[in-house]
């Protein structure tokens, strides 16, 4: 599973750091994009190094 986009990786890393600073591992909100509302969810799940995909 290769990276989708470096900017997206950076944004998700920053969001992850903010959540973990607040001792949270889950966030849900609503956003609008291209005239459509979306529910967004982020769940942080720890991963061990041997569980990482080979193409990372």
PyMOL commands that place a pseudoatom at each C-alpha (Angstrom):
pseudoatom trace, name=CA, resn=UNK, resi=1, chain=A, elem=C, hetatm=0, pos=[0.000, 0.000, 0.000]
pseudoatom trace, name=CA, resn=UNK, resi=2, chain=A, elem=C, hetatm=0, pos=[1.981, 2.948, -1.267]
pseudoatom trace, name=CA, resn=UNK, resi=3, chain=A, elem=C, hetatm=0, pos=[1.364, 6.505, -0.135]
pseudoatom trace, name=CA, resn=UNK, resi=4, chain=A, elem=C, hetatm=0, pos=[-1.521, 8.299, -1.824]
pseudoatom trace, name=CA, resn=UNK, resi=5, chain=A, elem=C, hetatm=0, pos=[-0.005, 11.742, -1.687]
pseudoatom trace, name=CA, resn=UNK, resi=6, chain=A, elem=C, hetatm=0, pos=[2.812, 13.311, 0.344]
pseudoatom trace, name=CA, resn=UNK, resi=7, chain=A, elem=C, hetatm=0, pos=[0.607, 16.289, 1.328]
pseudoatom trace, name=CA, resn=UNK, resi=8, chain=A, elem=C, hetatm=0, pos=[-2.056, 13.896, 2.595]
pseudoatom trace, name=CA, resn=UNK, resi=9, chain=A, elem=C, hetatm=0, pos=[0.563, 11.965, 4.572]
pseudoatom trace, name=CA, resn=UNK, resi=10, chain=A, elem=C, hetatm=0, pos=[1.731, 15.191, 6.222]
pseudoatom trace, name=CA, resn=UNK, resi=11, chain=A, elem=C, hetatm=0, pos=[-1.820, 16.315, 7.048]
pseudoatom trace, name=CA, resn=UNK, resi=12, chain=A, elem=C, hetatm=0, pos=[-2.721, 12.928, 8.544]
pseudoatom trace, name=CA, resn=UNK, resi=13, chain=A, elem=C, hetatm=0, pos=[0.516, 12.847, 10.548]
pseudoatom trace, name=CA, resn=UNK, resi=14, chain=A, elem=C, hetatm=0, pos=[-0.239, 16.294, 11.977]
pseudoatom trace, name=CA, resn=UNK, resi=15, chain=A, elem=C, hetatm=0, pos=[-3.812, 15.272, 12.830]
pseudoatom trace, name=CA, resn=UNK, resi=16, chain=A, elem=C, hetatm=0, pos=[-2.528, 12.081, 14.462]
pseudoatom trace, name=CA, resn=UNK, resi=17, chain=A, elem=C, hetatm=0, pos=[-0.078, 14.052, 16.598]
pseudoatom trace, name=CA, resn=UNK, resi=18, chain=A, elem=C, hetatm=0, pos=[-2.872, 16.402, 17.714]
pseudoatom trace, name=CA, resn=UNK, resi=19, chain=A, elem=C, hetatm=0, pos=[-5.162, 13.529, 18.635]
pseudoatom trace, name=CA, resn=UNK, resi=20, chain=A, elem=C, hetatm=0, pos=[-2.475, 11.669, 20.552]
pseudoatom trace, name=CA, resn=UNK, resi=21, chain=A, elem=C, hetatm=0, pos=[-1.515, 14.870, 22.400]
pseudoatom trace, name=CA, resn=UNK, resi=22, chain=A, elem=C, hetatm=0, pos=[-5.130, 14.932, 23.626]
pseudoatom trace, name=CA, resn=UNK, resi=23, chain=A, elem=C, hetatm=0, pos=[-4.948, 11.189, 24.382]
pseudoatom trace, name=CA, resn=UNK, resi=24, chain=A, elem=C, hetatm=0, pos=[-7.554, 10.422, 21.721]
pseudoatom trace, name=CA, resn=UNK, resi=25, chain=A, elem=C, hetatm=0, pos=[-7.479, 7.666, 19.131]
pseudoatom trace, name=CA, resn=UNK, resi=26, chain=A, elem=C, hetatm=0, pos=[-10.733, 8.444, 17.301]
pseudoatom trace, name=CA, resn=UNK, resi=27, chain=A, elem=C, hetatm=0, pos=[-12.228, 11.512, 15.633]
pseudoatom trace, name=CA, resn=UNK, resi=28, chain=A, elem=C, hetatm=0, pos=[-15.438, 12.037, 13.670]
pseudoatom trace, name=CA, resn=UNK, resi=29, chain=A, elem=C, hetatm=0, pos=[-16.690, 15.164, 11.949]
pseudoatom trace, name=CA, resn=UNK, resi=30, chain=A, elem=C, hetatm=0, pos=[-18.591, 16.370, 8.889]
pseudoatom trace, name=CA, resn=UNK, resi=31, chain=A, elem=C, hetatm=0, pos=[-16.979, 18.169, 5.974]
pseudoatom trace, name=CA, resn=UNK, resi=32, chain=A, elem=C, hetatm=0, pos=[-18.148, 19.568, 2.662]
pseudoatom trace, name=CA, resn=UNK, resi=33, chain=A, elem=C, hetatm=0, pos=[-16.213, 18.895, -0.520]
pseudoatom trace, name=CA, resn=UNK, resi=34, chain=A, elem=C, hetatm=0, pos=[-17.324, 19.571, -4.087]
pseudoatom trace, name=CA, resn=UNK, resi=35, chain=A, elem=C, hetatm=0, pos=[-20.825, 20.468, -2.885]
pseudoatom trace, name=CA, resn=UNK, resi=36, chain=A, elem=C, hetatm=0, pos=[-21.349, 17.197, -1.007]
pseudoatom trace, name=CA, resn=UNK, resi=37, chain=A, elem=C, hetatm=0, pos=[-21.389, 16.591, 2.754]
pseudoatom trace, name=CA, resn=UNK, resi=38, chain=A, elem=C, hetatm=0, pos=[-19.287, 13.716, 4.055]
pseudoatom trace, name=CA, resn=UNK, resi=39, chain=A, elem=C, hetatm=0, pos=[-18.895, 12.159, 7.463]
pseudoatom trace, name=CA, resn=UNK, resi=40, chain=A, elem=C, hetatm=0, pos=[-15.202, 11.631, 8.109]
pseudoatom trace, name=CA, resn=UNK, resi=41, chain=A, elem=C, hetatm=0, pos=[-13.757, 9.260, 10.673]
pseudoatom trace, name=CA, resn=UNK, resi=42, chain=A, elem=C, hetatm=0, pos=[-10.213, 8.650, 11.788]
pseudoatom trace, name=CA, resn=UNK, resi=43, chain=A, elem=C, hetatm=0, pos=[-9.294, 5.735, 14.014]
pseudoatom trace, name=CA, resn=UNK, resi=44, chain=A, elem=C, hetatm=0, pos=[-5.730, 5.280, 15.195]
pseudoatom trace, name=CA, resn=UNK, resi=45, chain=A, elem=C, hetatm=0, pos=[-4.630, 1.677, 15.615]
pseudoatom trace, name=CA, resn=UNK, resi=46, chain=A, elem=C, hetatm=0, pos=[-1.074, 0.888, 16.696]
pseudoatom trace, name=CA, resn=UNK, resi=47, chain=A, elem=C, hetatm=0, pos=[0.885, -1.248, 14.223]
pseudoatom trace, name=CA, resn=UNK, resi=48, chain=A, elem=C, hetatm=0, pos=[3.927, -3.366, 14.961]
pseudoatom trace, name=CA, resn=UNK, resi=49, chain=A, elem=C, hetatm=0, pos=[6.858, -3.040, 12.531]
pseudoatom trace, name=CA, resn=UNK, resi=50, chain=A, elem=C, hetatm=0, pos=[6.419, -6.590, 11.200]
pseudoatom trace, name=CA, resn=UNK, resi=51, chain=A, elem=C, hetatm=0, pos=[2.785, -5.773, 10.322]
pseudoatom trace, name=CA, resn=UNK, resi=52, chain=A, elem=C, hetatm=0, pos=[3.735, -3.030, 7.879]
pseudoatom trace, name=CA, resn=UNK, resi=53, chain=A, elem=C, hetatm=0, pos=[3.101, -3.670, 4.173]
pseudoatom trace, name=CA, resn=UNK, resi=54, chain=A, elem=C, hetatm=0, pos=[6.146, -4.559, 2.099]
pseudoatom trace, name=CA, resn=UNK, resi=55, chain=A, elem=C, hetatm=0, pos=[5.709, -1.588, -0.255]
pseudoatom trace, name=CA, resn=UNK, resi=56, chain=A, elem=C, hetatm=0, pos=[5.737, 1.049, 2.471]
for i in range(1, 56): cmd.bond("trace and resi %d" % i, "trace and resi %d" % (i + 1))
show_as sticks, trace
zoom trace
